[in-house]
Amino acid sequence: MTYLRNVVICTYRALHPDVLEVSEDRLEKFDESLRKTFDDEIRKQADDNSIAKTSFNLSMLMFFSSQSTAQAVTTQVRHGCKFFLSVSPQP
């Protein structure tokens, strides 16, 4: 997985609240879709915001970005970075 498994699980649940059973294969495919959607932009904006690109930080940025209601991925990630910087999550 690209992102921490537990963060992927939380993201899946947040985006699919009515799905109560999910296979490991589905989680891996979901992680892959998150990577394709967010990873390049998260890494770019993490650098722009001086956020260390640790597995934890990238996973949290992905989760925060995925919760944005903005349409554009760049804006979603910008929102994710802004929230990350305001709350300073700890592993």
N, CA, C and O atoms as a GROMACS GRO file, in nm:
protein
  364
    1MET      N    1   0.083  -0.119   0.000
    1MET     CA    2   0.000   0.000   0.000
    1MET      C    3   0.088   0.125   0.000
    1MET      O    4   0.196   0.128   0.058
    2THR      N    5   0.037   0.227  -0.066
    2THR     CA    6   0.107   0.355  -0.069
    2THR      C    7   0.093   0.427   0.064
    2THR      O    8   0.189   0.484   0.115
    3TYR      N    9  -0.027   0.425   0.120
    3TYR     CA   10  -0.058   0.496   0.243
    3TYR      C   11  -0.076   0.397   0.356
    3TYR      O   12  -0.096   0.278   0.333
    4LEU      N   13  -0.069   0.447   0.478
    4LEU     CA   14  -0.087   0.361   0.595
    4LEU      C   15  -0.224   0.293   0.587
    4LEU      O   16  -0.325   0.358   0.562
    5ARG      N   17  -0.224   0.164   0.609
    5ARG     CA   18  -0.345   0.084   0.593
    5ARG      C   19  -0.462   0.139   0.676
    5ARG      O   20  -0.574   0.148   0.626
    6ASN      N   21  -0.436   0.175   0.800
    6ASN     CA   22  -0.546   0.225   0.885
    6ASN      C   23  -0.603   0.356   0.834
    6ASN      O   24  -0.722   0.382   0.849
    7VAL      N   25  -0.519   0.439   0.775
    7VAL     CA   26  -0.568   0.565   0.718
    7VAL      C   27  -0.649   0.537   0.592
    7VAL      O   28  -0.750   0.604   0.566
    8VAL      N   29  -0.606   0.440   0.513
    8VAL     CA   30  -0.683   0.398   0.395
    8VAL      C   31  -0.820   0.346   0.439
    8VAL      O   32  -0.922   0.378   0.377
    9ILE      N   33  -0.823   0.267   0.545
    9ILE     CA   34  -0.950   0.215   0.597
    9ILE      C   35  -1.041   0.330   0.639
    9ILE      O   36  -1.159   0.331   0.606
   10CYS      N   37  -0.987   0.427   0.712
   10CYS     CA   38  -1.067   0.541   0.757
   10CYS      C   39  -1.118   0.623   0.638
   10CYS      O   40  -1.232   0.669   0.638
   11THR      N   41  -1.033   0.640   0.538
   11THR     CA   42  -1.073   0.714   0.419
   11THR      C   43  -1.184   0.641   0.345
   11THR      O   44  -1.282   0.702   0.302
   12TYR      N   45  -1.169   0.509   0.332
   12TYR     CA   46  -1.272   0.430   0.265
   12TYR      C   47  -1.406   0.445   0.338
   12TYR      O   48  -1.509   0.469   0.276
   13ARG      N   49  -1.402   0.432   0.469
   13ARG     CA   50  -1.524   0.443   0.549
   13ARG      C   51  -1.587   0.582   0.535
   13ARG      O   52  -1.709   0.594   0.523
   14ALA      N   53  -1.504   0.685   0.537
   14ALA     CA   54  -1.555   0.822   0.526
   14ALA      C   55  -1.621   0.846   0.390
   14ALA      O   56  -1.722   0.917   0.382
   15LEU      N   57  -1.565   0.787   0.285
   15LEU     CA   58  -1.619   0.809   0.151
   15LEU      C   59  -1.727   0.709   0.110
   15LEU      O   60  -1.800   0.731   0.014
   16HIS      N   61  -1.737   0.598   0.184
   16HIS     CA   62  -1.836   0.493   0.156
   16HIS      C   63  -1.906   0.453   0.285
   16HIS      O   64  -1.893   0.338   0.329
   17PRO      N   65  -1.980   0.543   0.347
   17PRO     CA   66  -2.036   0.516   0.480
   17PRO      C   67  -2.137   0.401   0.486
   17PRO      O   68  -2.162   0.347   0.593
   18ASP      N   69  -2.194   0.364   0.374
   18ASP     CA   70  -2.295   0.258   0.375
   18ASP      C   71  -2.238   0.121   0.342
   18ASP      O   72  -2.310   0.022   0.346
   19VAL      N   73  -2.109   0.113   0.311
   19VAL     CA   74  -2.045  -0.016   0.281
   19VAL      C   75  -1.987  -0.069   0.412
   19VAL      O   76  -1.894  -0.011   0.468
   20LEU      N   77  -2.043  -0.179   0.459
   20LEU     CA   78  -2.006  -0.231   0.591
   20LEU      C   79  -1.909  -0.348   0.586
   20LEU      O   80  -1.858  -0.390   0.689
   21GLU      N   81  -1.882  -0.400   0.468
   21GLU     CA   82  -1.783  -0.505   0.452
   21GLU      C   83  -1.697  -0.472   0.332
   21GLU      O   84  -1.748  -0.434   0.226
   22VAL      N   85  -1.567  -0.485   0.350
   22VAL     CA   86  -1.475  -0.454   0.241
   22VAL      C   87  -1.360  -0.554   0.244
   22VAL      O   88  -1.304  -0.584   0.350
   23SER      N   89  -1.325  -0.605   0.128
   23SER     CA   90  -1.219  -0.706   0.119
   23SER      C   91  -1.082  -0.636   0.116
   23SER      O   92  -1.072  -0.517   0.088
   24GLU      N   93  -0.980  -0.714   0.146
   24GLU     CA   94  -0.843  -0.661   0.140
   24GLU      C   95  -0.809  -0.619  -0.002
   24GLU      O   96  -0.741  -0.518  -0.023
   25ASP      N   97  -0.855  -0.696  -0.099
   25ASP     CA   98  -0.831  -0.662  -0.239
   25ASP      C   99  -0.893  -0.526  -0.273
   25ASP      O  100  -0.832  -0.444  -0.342
   26ARG      N  101  -1.013  -0.502  -0.224
   26ARG     CA  102  -1.081  -0.374  -0.250
   26ARG      C  103  -1.004  -0.259  -0.185
   26ARG      O  104  -0.992  -0.152  -0.244
   27LEU      N  105  -0.952  -0.281  -0.064
   27LEU     CA  106  -0.873  -0.178   0.003
   27LEU      C  107  -0.746  -0.147  -0.076
   27LEU      O  108  -0.708  -0.030  -0.088
   28GLU      N  109  -0.682  -0.249  -0.128
   28GLU     CA  110  -0.561  -0.228  -0.207
   28GLU      C  111  -0.591  -0.151  -0.335
   28GLU      O  112  -0.514  -0.063  -0.375
   29LYS      N  113  -0.703  -0.183  -0.400
   29LYS     CA  114  -0.743  -0.110  -0.521
   29LYS      C  115  -0.780   0.034  -0.488
   29LYS      O  116  -0.752   0.126  -0.565
   30PHE      N  117  -0.844   0.052  -0.373
   30PHE     CA  118  -0.880   0.187  -0.329
   30PHE      C  119  -0.754   0.268  -0.302
   30PHE      O  120  -0.745   0.384  -0.342
   31ASP      N  121  -0.657   0.208  -0.234
   31ASP     CA  122  -0.529   0.274  -0.208
   31ASP      C  123  -0.463   0.316  -0.340
   31ASP      O  124  -0.411   0.426  -0.352
   32GLU      N  125  -0.467   0.228  -0.436
   32GLU     CA  126  -0.409   0.259  -0.568
   32GLU      C  127  -0.481   0.376  -0.634
   32GLU      O  128  -0.417   0.463  -0.694
   33SER      N  129  -0.613   0.381  -0.623
   33SER     CA  130  -0.687   0.492  -0.682
   33SER      C  131  -0.656   0.623  -0.609
   33SER      O  132  -0.649   0.729  -0.671
   34LEU      N  133  -0.637   0.616  -0.478
   34LEU     CA  134  -0.598   0.735  -0.403
   34LEU      C  135  -0.459   0.782  -0.446
   34LEU      O  136  -0.436   0.902  -0.462
   35ARG      N  137  -0.367   0.688  -0.465
   35ARG     CA  138  -0.232   0.723  -0.510
   35ARG      C  139  -0.238   0.793  -0.645
   35ARG      O  140  -0.176   0.897  -0.665
   36LYS      N  141  -0.314   0.736  -0.738
   36LYS     CA  142  -0.324   0.794  -0.872
   36LYS      C  143  -0.387   0.933  -0.868
   36LYS      O  144  -0.349   1.021  -0.945
   37THR      N  145  -0.483   0.952  -0.780
   37THR     CA  146  -0.554   1.079  -0.772
   37THR      C  147  -0.472   1.186  -0.702
   37THR      O  148  -0.463   1.299  -0.750
   38PHE      N  149  -0.411   1.151  -0.589
   38PHE     CA  150  -0.355   1.253  -0.502
   38PHE      C  151  -0.203   1.258  -0.491
   38PHE      O  152  -0.148   1.365  -0.464
   39ASP      N  153  -0.132   1.147  -0.509
   39ASP     CA  154   0.006   1.138  -0.462
   39ASP      C  155   0.100   1.243  -0.522
   39ASP      O  156   0.174   1.306  -0.447
   40ASP      N  157   0.099   1.262  -0.652
   40ASP     CA  158   0.191   1.359  -0.712
   40ASP      C  159   0.166   1.499  -0.657
   40ASP      O  160   0.260   1.571  -0.623
   41GLU      N  161   0.040   1.538  -0.648
   41GLU     CA  162   0.007   1.672  -0.600
   41GLU      C  163   0.037   1.686  -0.450
   41GLU      O  164   0.085   1.790  -0.406
   42ILE      N  165   0.010   1.582  -0.373
   42ILE     CA  166   0.042   1.586  -0.229
   42ILE      C  167   0.192   1.606  -0.210
   42ILE      O  168   0.233   1.689  -0.128
   43ARG      N  169   0.272   1.531  -0.282
   43ARG     CA  170   0.418   1.543  -0.268
   43ARG      C  171   0.467   1.682  -0.309
   43ARG      O  172   0.555   1.739  -0.244
   44LYS      N  173   0.411   1.738  -0.415
   44LYS     CA  174   0.449   1.872  -0.460
   44LYS      C  175   0.412   1.976  -0.355
   44LYS      O  176   0.494   2.059  -0.316
   45GLN      N  177   0.288   1.971  -0.308
   45GLN     CA  178   0.243   2.072  -0.213
   45GLN      C  179   0.304   2.050  -0.074
   45GLN      O  180   0.320   2.146   0.001
   46ALA      N  181   0.338   1.926  -0.040
   46ALA     CA  182   0.410   1.903   0.087
   46ALA      C  183   0.544   1.977   0.081
   46ALA      O  184   0.582   2.044   0.177
   47ASP      N  185   0.613   1.964  -0.031
   47ASP     CA  186   0.740   2.037  -0.047
   47ASP      C  187   0.717   2.188  -0.038
   47ASP      O  188   0.791   2.259   0.030
   48ASP      N  189   0.614   2.237  -0.107
   48ASP     CA  190   0.585   2.381  -0.108
   48ASP      C  191   0.554   2.434   0.032
   48ASP      O  192   0.577   2.551   0.061
   49ASN      N  193   0.501   2.346   0.120
   49ASN     CA  194   0.462   2.386   0.255
   49ASN      C  195   0.559   2.338   0.362
   49ASN      O  196   0.529   2.346   0.481
   50SER      N  197   0.674   2.288   0.319
   50SER     CA  198   0.778   2.238   0.412
   50SER      C  199   0.724   2.131   0.507
   50SER      O  200   0.756   2.130   0.626
   51ILE      N  201   0.641   2.041   0.452
   51ILE     CA  202   0.589   1.927   0.528
   51ILE      C  203   0.675   1.806   0.492
   51ILE      O  204   0.685   1.770   0.374
   52ALA      N  205   0.735   1.744   0.591
   52ALA     CA  206   0.818   1.626   0.567
   52ALA      C  207   0.733   1.516   0.503
   52ALA      O  208   0.619   1.493   0.544
   53LYS      N  209   0.789   1.449   0.404
   53LYS     CA  210   0.714   1.346   0.330
   53LYS      C  211   0.731   1.208   0.394
   53LYS      O  212   0.774   1.113   0.329
   54THR      N  213   0.696   1.199   0.522
   54THR     CA  214   0.696   1.070   0.589
   54THR      C  215   0.570   0.994   0.550
   54THR      O  216   0.475   1.053   0.499
   55SER      N  217   0.569   0.866   0.573
   55SER     CA  218   0.450   0.785   0.543
   55SER      C  219   0.329   0.837   0.619
   55SER      O  220   0.219   0.846   0.564
   56PHE      N  221   0.349   0.871   0.745
   56PHE     CA  222   0.238   0.923   0.826
   56PHE      C  223   0.186   1.054   0.768
   56PHE      O  224   0.066   1.068   0.747
   57ASN      N  225   0.275   1.148   0.741
   57ASN     CA  226   0.232   1.278   0.690
   57ASN      C  227   0.162   1.266   0.555
   57ASN      O  228   0.058   1.328   0.534
   58LEU      N  229   0.217   1.186   0.464
   58LEU     CA  230   0.153   1.167   0.333
   58LEU      C  231   0.016   1.103   0.348
   58LEU      O  232  -0.078   1.139   0.276
   59SER      N  233   0.004   1.009   0.439
   59SER     CA  234  -0.126   0.943   0.462
   59SER      C  235  -0.228   1.041   0.518
   59SER      O  236  -0.344   1.042   0.476
   60MET      N  237  -0.185   1.124   0.613
   60MET     CA  238  -0.277   1.222   0.670
   60MET      C  239  -0.316   1.327   0.565
   60MET      O  240  -0.432   1.368   0.558
   61LEU      N  241  -0.219   1.370   0.485
   61LEU     CA  242  -0.250   1.466   0.379
   61LEU      C  243  -0.350   1.407   0.279
   61LEU      O  244  -0.440   1.477   0.232
   62MET      N  245  -0.334   1.280   0.247
   62MET     CA  246  -0.428   1.214   0.157
   62MET      C  247  -0.568   1.214   0.218
   62MET      O  248  -0.665   1.248   0.152
   63PHE      N  249  -0.577   1.176   0.346
   63PHE     CA  250  -0.709   1.172   0.412
   63PHE      C  251  -0.770   1.312   0.415
   63PHE      O  252  -0.885   1.329   0.375
   64PHE      N  253  -0.696   1.410   0.462
   64PHE     CA  254  -0.750   1.546   0.471
   64PHE      C  255  -0.791   1.597   0.333
   64PHE      O  256  -0.895   1.662   0.320
   65SER      N  257  -0.710   1.569   0.232
   65SER     CA  258  -0.742   1.614   0.095
   65SER      C  259  -0.867   1.545   0.043
   65SER      O  260  -0.950   1.608  -0.023
   66SER      N  261  -0.882   1.417   0.073
   66SER     CA  262  -0.998   1.342   0.023
   66SER      C  263  -1.129   1.390   0.084
   66SER      O  264  -1.236   1.363   0.030
   67GLN      N  265  -1.121   1.461   0.195
   67GLN     CA  266  -1.242   1.510   0.261
   67GLN      C  267  -1.285   1.648   0.212
   67GLN      O  268  -1.393   1.695   0.249
   68SER      N  269  -1.204   1.712   0.132
   68SER     CA  270  -1.239   1.843   0.078
   68SER      C  271  -1.354   1.829  -0.021
   68SER      O  272  -1.362   1.731  -0.096
   69THR      N  273  -1.442   1.926  -0.022
   69THR     CA  274  -1.555   1.926  -0.116
   69THR      C  275  -1.521   1.998  -0.246
   69THR      O  276  -1.606   2.010  -0.335
   70ALA      N  277  -1.398   2.047  -0.258
   70ALA     CA  278  -1.356   2.114  -0.382
   70ALA      C  279  -1.356   2.014  -0.497
   70ALA      O  280  -1.346   1.894  -0.475
   71GLN      N  281  -1.367   2.064  -0.618
   71GLN     CA  282  -1.370   1.979  -0.737
   71GLN      C  283  -1.230   1.943  -0.787
   71GLN      O  284  -1.205   1.828  -0.824
   72ALA      N  285  -1.140   2.039  -0.787
   72ALA     CA  286  -1.005   2.018  -0.843
   72ALA      C  287  -0.913   1.954  -0.738
   72ALA      O  288  -0.914   1.993  -0.621
   73VAL      N  289  -0.835   1.858  -0.782
   73VAL     CA  290  -0.742   1.790  -0.692
   73VAL      C  291  -0.642   1.890  -0.633
   73VAL      O  292  -0.609   1.880  -0.515
   74THR      N  293  -0.595   1.984  -0.712
   74THR     CA  294  -0.500   2.081  -0.659
   74THR      C  295  -0.560   2.159  -0.542
   74THR      O  296  -0.492   2.187  -0.443
   75THR      N  297  -0.687   2.193  -0.554
   75THR     CA  298  -0.755   2.266  -0.446
   75THR      C  299  -0.779   2.174  -0.328
   75THR      O  300  -0.762   2.216  -0.213
   76GLN      N  301  -0.820   2.050  -0.353
   76GLN     CA  302  -0.839   1.955  -0.244
   76GLN      C  303  -0.711   1.939  -0.162
   76GLN      O  304  -0.714   1.940  -0.039
   77VAL      N  305  -0.600   1.926  -0.232
   77VAL     CA  306  -0.471   1.908  -0.163
   77VAL      C  307  -0.432   2.037  -0.091
   77VAL      O  308  -0.378   2.031   0.020
   78ARG      N  309  -0.457   2.150  -0.151
   78ARG     CA  310  -0.430   2.277  -0.082
   78ARG      C  311  -0.508   2.284   0.049
   78ARG      O  312  -0.454   2.325   0.152
   79HIS      N  313  -0.635   2.244   0.044
   79HIS     CA  314  -0.717   2.241   0.166
   79HIS      C  315  -0.659   2.141   0.266
   79HIS      O  316  -0.652   2.169   0.385
   80GLY      N  317  -0.617   2.025   0.216
   80GLY     CA  318  -0.558   1.924   0.303
   80GLY      C  319  -0.432   1.974   0.372
   80GLY      O  320  -0.414   1.952   0.492
   81CYS      N  321  -0.347   2.042   0.298
   81CYS     CA  322  -0.223   2.097   0.355
   81CYS      C  323  -0.255   2.205   0.458
   81CYS      O  324  -0.194   2.210   0.565
   82LYS      N  325  -0.349   2.291   0.426
   82LYS     CA  326  -0.385   2.399   0.520
   82LYS      C  327  -0.437   2.340   0.650
   82LYS      O  328  -0.400   2.386   0.758
   83PHE      N  329  -0.523   2.239   0.642
   83PHE     CA  330  -0.576   2.176   0.762
   83PHE      C  331  -0.464   2.105   0.839
   83PHE      O  332  -0.455   2.117   0.961
   84PHE      N  333  -0.379   2.033   0.767
   84PHE     CA  334  -0.265   1.964   0.828
   84PHE      C  335  -0.181   2.061   0.909
   84PHE      O  336  -0.147   2.034   1.024
   85LEU      N  337  -0.147   2.174   0.848
   85LEU     CA  338  -0.064   2.273   0.916
   85LEU      C  339  -0.135   2.335   1.036
   85LEU      O  340  -0.069   2.376   1.132
   86SER      N  341  -0.267   2.342   1.032
   86SER     CA  342  -0.340   2.402   1.146
   86SER      C  343  -0.350   2.307   1.264
   86SER      O  344  -0.357   2.352   1.378
   87VAL      N  345  -0.351   2.175   1.238
   87VAL     CA  346  -0.370   2.079   1.349
   87VAL      C  347  -0.243   2.005   1.388
   87VAL      O  348  -0.237   1.947   1.496
   88SER      N  349  -0.141   2.006   1.304
   88SER     CA  350  -0.014   1.939   1.330
   88SER      C  351  -0.034   1.796   1.386
   88SER      O  352   0.000   1.770   1.501
   89PRO      N  353  -0.089   1.704   1.305
   89PRO     CA  354  -0.113   1.568   1.354
   89PRO      C  355   0.018   1.498   1.392
   89PRO      O  356   0.123   1.522   1.333
   90GLN      N  357   0.009   1.412   1.490
   90GLN     CA  358   0.125   1.339   1.540
   90GLN      C  359   0.104   1.189   1.522
   90GLN      O  360  -0.007   1.138   1.543
   91PRO      N  361   0.210   1.117   1.483
   91PRO     CA  362   0.196   0.971   1.468
   91PRO      C  363   0.178   0.901   1.602
   91PRO      O  364   0.165   0.778   1.607
   0.00000   0.00000   0.00000
